Amino acid sequence: MTELDTAIAANRANWDQRADVHARSRMYDVDGFLADRSVISQVVRNDLAVLAPHLEGATVAGRSLLHLQCHIGTDTVSWARLGAVEVHGLDLSPGSLAHARRIAEADGAEITWVEGDARTASSVIDRRFDVVVTSAGTIVWLPELRAWGRSIHDLLEPGGVFAIRDDHPLLGAMDFEPWEVTGDYLSGGGVNTYDEAGTYTDGPVDAITHTVNHEWRHDLAEVTGALLDAGLVIEALGEHPFMDWRPFAALEQCPEGWRLPEGSPRIPLTFSLVARRPR
């Protein structure tokens, strides 16, 4: 195996164990999610706010949808609850997909789950979609984005829409400690490897023994460039003062999730991008 293969395998093992922790966590609250089919995850509500202006009728209802890097599937099921059809969820982690299948079955949602790398999703999914989405902590786990962009292009129907909303790369440069830059913001600096048993939800850290993580920085120029080079047309680029999780204590709850206190410097915490495959 190459060093890159080893890094990807380590991340897969880490996320298999994270999935077990996350499925039991208060943050995901799987039991509460399944108890009320009107519930739409906060992540998907934020994603839909970005995506809706680019959809006729401002809805995914009746549209085929692929969710890349779907993890345990609560967001994917949320898209199905919003009326998306022929829904597919793809993830690198078989452990995550095992939970996703269980959750979808309990919900009665008909979703096709696919194990695979988001960079080469079009090689394992032989069809096209009206909508492709990914969000909330995804692309940092991908070593490069050129193949990712081409795969997204190939997975979209002509006229189809892709949307991403993710942690702003500026936060990675600050190691999620605002006001102090500790790492690269710009792409191309190589892999960032660290040993960490914790995760972004509540839950026992001793449940995770595959603790080595490998992340890659992707600045906004790389993200947009990968999609433009793939032949997609960018329709919107946004930077937002809120995020879906609480990586540092200074954040306060808000309707969208978490944001910095009033009076703090105005910095972006997440970004969003919407692109379309030309007809």
C-alpha positions in Angstrom: 0.0 0.0 0.0 1.1 3.5 -0.7 1.3 6.2 2.1 -2.0 7.6 0.7 -3.7 4.2 0.8 -2.5 3.7 4.4 -3.9 7.2 5.4 -7.3 6.4 3.8 -7.4 3.0 5.5 -6.6 4.7 8.9 -9.4 7.2 8.3 -11.9 4.4 7.4 -11.0 2.5 10.6 -11.4 5.7 12.6 -14.8 6.5 11.1 -16.1 2.9 11.6 -15.5 3.5 15.3 -16.8 7.0 15.3 -20.0 5.7 13.7 -20.7 3.5 16.7 -20.2 6.5 19.1 -22.2 8.9 17.0 -25.2 6.5 16.6 -25.5 6.4 20.4 -24.8 10.1 21.0 -27.2 12.8 22.2 -26.1 15.0 19.3 -27.5 12.7 16.7 -30.4 11.5 18.9 -31.3 8.7 16.6 -34.2 7.5 18.7 -35.7 10.9 18.8 -35.1 11.3 15.0 -36.9 8.0 14.3 -39.7 8.8 16.7 -40.9 11.9 14.8 -40.8 11.6 11.0 -41.4 15.4 10.7 -37.9 16.0 12.1 -35.4 17.3 9.5 -31.7 17.5 10.7 -30.3 20.9 11.4 -27.6 20.2 8.8 -30.1 19.5 6.1 -32.2 22.6 7.1 -29.1 24.7 6.6 -28.2 22.9 3.4 -31.6 23.4 2.0 -31.5 27.1 2.7 -28.5 27.3 0.4 -29.8 24.9 -2.2 -33.5 26.0 -2.5 -33.0 29.2 -4.5 -31.5 27.1 -7.3 -34.3 24.6 -7.5 -37.6 25.2 -9.3 -40.2 25.4 -6.6 -37.4 25.7 -4.0 -37.8 22.0 -3.1 -36.1 18.7 -3.6 -39.4 16.9 -3.7 -39.7 14.6 -6.7 -36.0 15.0 -7.6 -33.4 12.2 -7.5 -30.7 12.9 -5.0 -27.2 11.6 -4.1 -25.7 12.4 -0.7 -21.9 12.1 -0.7 -20.1 11.2 2.5 -23.4 10.4 4.2 -22.0 9.0 7.5 -24.8 7.3 9.5 -27.5 8.5 7.3 -29.7 10.8 9.4 -29.1 13.6 6.9 -29.7 11.3 3.9 -33.0 10.2 5.5 -33.9 13.8 6.1 -33.6 14.5 2.3 -35.9 11.6 1.7 -38.3 13.0 4.3 -38.3 16.3 2.3 -39.6 14.4 -0.7 -36.4 13.5 -2.7 -36.7 10.3 -4.7 -34.4 7.5 -5.7 -32.1 8.7 -2.9 -28.6 7.3 -2.7 -26.1 7.7 0.1 -22.3 7.0 -0.4 -19.7 6.7 2.3 -16.2 5.3 2.7 -17.0 3.7 6.1 -18.8 0.4 6.1 -19.5 0.8 9.8 -21.3 4.1 9.1 -23.3 2.5 6.3 -24.4 -0.3 8.6 -26.0 2.3 10.9 -27.4 4.1 7.9 -29.2 1.0 6.7 -30.6 0.3 10.2 -31.9 3.9 10.5 -33.4 4.0 7.1 -35.1 0.6 7.6 -36.6 1.8 10.9 -37.8 5.0 9.2 -39.3 3.1 6.3 -37.2 5.1 3.8 -36.1 3.5 0.6 -32.5 4.5 0.2 -29.7 2.9 -1.7 -26.5 2.8 0.3 -23.1 2.6 -1.5 -19.7 2.0 -0.1 -17.1 4.1 -1.9 -14.7 7.1 -2.1 -16.4 10.4 -2.9 -13.5 11.1 -5.3 -14.5 8.2 -7.5 -18.2 7.9 -6.8 -19.1 7.8 -10.5 -17.2 4.6 -10.8 -19.4 2.7 -8.3 -22.8 4.5 -9.1 -24.0 3.9 -12.7 -26.6 6.6 -13.0 -27.2 10.4 -12.8 -29.1 12.5 -10.3 -31.0 15.8 -10.3 -29.2 16.9 -7.1 -25.9 15.9 -5.5 -25.1 17.2 -2.0 -22.4 17.0 0.6 -21.8 19.0 3.8 -20.6 19.5 7.3 -17.1 18.1 7.7 -16.5 16.2 4.4 -13.9 17.4 2.0 -11.1 17.7 4.6 -11.0 13.9 4.4 -10.3 13.9 0.7 -6.6 14.1 -0.4 -7.5 16.0 -3.6 -10.5 17.5 -5.3 -9.9 17.2 -9.1 -11.3 13.7 -9.4 -14.0 14.6 -6.9 -15.2 17.5 -9.2 -15.1 15.3 -12.3 -17.1 12.6 -10.5 -19.7 15.1 -9.4 -20.1 16.4 -12.9 -20.6 12.8 -14.2 -23.1 12.0 -11.6 -25.3 15.0 -12.4 -28.1 15.0 -15.0 -27.6 17.9 -17.5 -29.1 20.8 -15.7 -28.6 19.1 -12.3 -27.4 21.0 -9.2 -24.6 20.3 -6.8 -24.4 21.9 -3.4 -21.7 21.8 -0.7 -21.8 23.6 2.7 -18.8 22.8 4.9 -16.5 24.2 7.6 -14.7 27.2 6.4 -11.0 26.4 5.6 -10.0 29.5 7.6 -10.9 27.6 10.8 -8.6 24.8 9.9 -5.8 27.3 9.6 -6.6 28.4 13.1 -6.9 24.8 14.4 -10.4 25.8 15.5 -9.0 28.3 18.0 -10.1 31.7 16.7 -7.7 34.6 16.5 -4.5 32.5 16.3 -3.3 31.0 13.0 -1.6 27.7 13.7 -1.8 25.9 10.3 -2.0 26.2 6.5 -5.0 27.9 5.0 -3.9 27.5 1.4 -4.0 24.1 -0.3 -0.9 22.1 -1.3 0.8 21.8 2.1 0.4 18.0 2.3 -1.3 15.8 4.8 -2.1 16.9 8.4 -1.8 13.9 10.6 -2.8 13.9 14.2 -3.6 11.4 17.0 -7.0 12.1 18.6 -9.5 9.8 20.3 -12.2 12.5 20.7 -14.9 13.3 18.2 -17.4 16.1 17.7 -20.2 14.4 19.6 -20.7 13.3 23.1 -19.7 9.8 23.9 -16.8 7.7 25.4 -13.5 8.5 23.8 -12.2 5.1 24.9 -14.5 3.5 22.3 -12.2 4.8 19.6 -8.9 3.0 19.4 -8.1 3.9 15.7 -7.0 7.4 16.7 -4.7 8.5 13.9 -6.5 10.9 11.6 -5.4 12.3 8.2 -6.8 15.5 6.9 -6.1 17.7 3.8 -6.7 21.5 3.6 -8.7 22.7 0.6 -9.0 26.5 0.2 -12.0 28.0 -1.6 -9.9 28.6 -4.8 -9.2 24.8 -5.0 -12.9 23.9 -4.3 -14.2 26.3 -7.0 -11.4 25.4 -9.4 -12.0 21.7 -9.2 -15.7 22.2 -10.0 -15.0 24.7 -12.8 -12.4 22.5 -14.4 -14.9 19.6 -14.3 -17.3 21.7 -16.5 -19.7 22.8 -13.9 -21.1 26.4 -13.7 -20.9 28.0 -10.3 -24.1 29.8 -9.4 -23.5 30.9 -5.8 -20.6 31.1 -3.2 -21.4 32.0 0.4 -19.5 32.5 3.6 -21.6 32.2 6.8 -21.1 33.2 10.5 -22.5 29.9 11.9 -21.6 26.2 11.9 -23.2 22.8 12.6 -21.1 21.7 15.6 -19.3 23.4 18.5 -15.5 23.0 18.1 -14.6 25.6 20.7 -16.3 26.8 23.8 -16.8 30.5 22.8 -19.6 29.5 20.3 -23.1 30.2 21.4 -26.3 28.4 20.2 -28.3 30.1 17.4 -31.1 29.0 15.1 -28.7 27.6 12.5 -26.5 25.8 15.1 -23.6 27.7 16.7 -22.1 31.2 16.2 -19.6 33.5 17.9 -20.9 35.9 20.6 -22.2 39.3 19.6 -19.3 41.8 19.3 -16.8 39.2 18.2 -14.8 39.8 15.0 -16.9 38.9 12.0 -15.2 35.8 10.4 -16.7 33.0 8.3 -17.3 29.7 10.1 -18.8 27.8 7.1 -18.9 28.3 3.4 -21.4 27.1 0.7 -21.2 26.7 -3.0 -23.9 25.8 -5.6 -22.9 24.6 -9.1 -24.9 23.3 -12.0 -24.0 20.9 -14.9 -24.9 22.7 -18.2 -27.6 21.2 -20.3 
